[in-house]
Amino acid sequence: MSSDFEGYEQDFAVLTAEITSKISRVPRLPPDEKKQMVANVEKELEEARELLEQMDLEVREIPPQSRGMYSNRMRSYKQEMGKLETDFKRSRIAYSDEVRNELLGDDGNSSENQLIKLREERAHLLDNTERLERSSRRLEAGYQIAVETEQIGQEMLENLSHDREKIQRARERLRETDANLGKSSRILTGMLRRIIQNRILLVILGIIVVITILTAITFFVKGH
């Protein structure tokens, strides 16, 4: 089950990276190319939503004791999806055709210079935004790793606790077995002692019987 989730996870990562790249290019494109790019991004956003739904279904089928790690990752991916949709909305209105036409209206040279300057500033802002996004993704990845490590540590502690309980129960059974063996040993020792005593008594009784018979025979012979 987790292998299916990880497969969807990889597809989602590739798709969101491609969407991020296209969103950053939308404001810089001519109207015709911009329209086509917007349509492509909308289609890929829909595919990303479907991947999230598949991943969510996979998480629901994971056993509860192992679901926490995947649920945290799903929250991170949903936040990333929301951010992509917000960035996409902003990119569609940034530097619209109306603003461009206004800048290139009456005073062509001045407006062109302003437009170039604005484009440079926009590119600089996009670069800074991409750096912030990369830093944010690194922080989220680091946080995710820390959460997963903590969960793994908790599971290991729980397993160690269960193993300790099993060892303690095994020791208690060994003590009970030793006690039962001690009782059995004492019982067998008592039985052997009684058997030896009984045999000694039988030997003594046999000797007495033999002596009695011999004595009787002796008296009988002397009487005749």
Secondary structure, DSSP 8 states (H G I E B T S, - for coil): -HHHHHHHHHHHHHHHHHHHHHHHHGGGS-HHHHHHHHHHHHHHHHHHHHHHHHHHHHHHTS-HHHHHHHHHHHHHHHHHHHHHHHHHHHHHHTT-HHHHHHHTSS-HHHHHHHHHHHHHHHHHHHHHHHHHHHHHHHHHHHHHHHHHHHHHHHHHHHHHHHHHHHHHHHHHHHHHHHHHHHHHHHHHHHHHHHHHHHHHHHHHHHHHHHHHHHHHHHHHHHH-
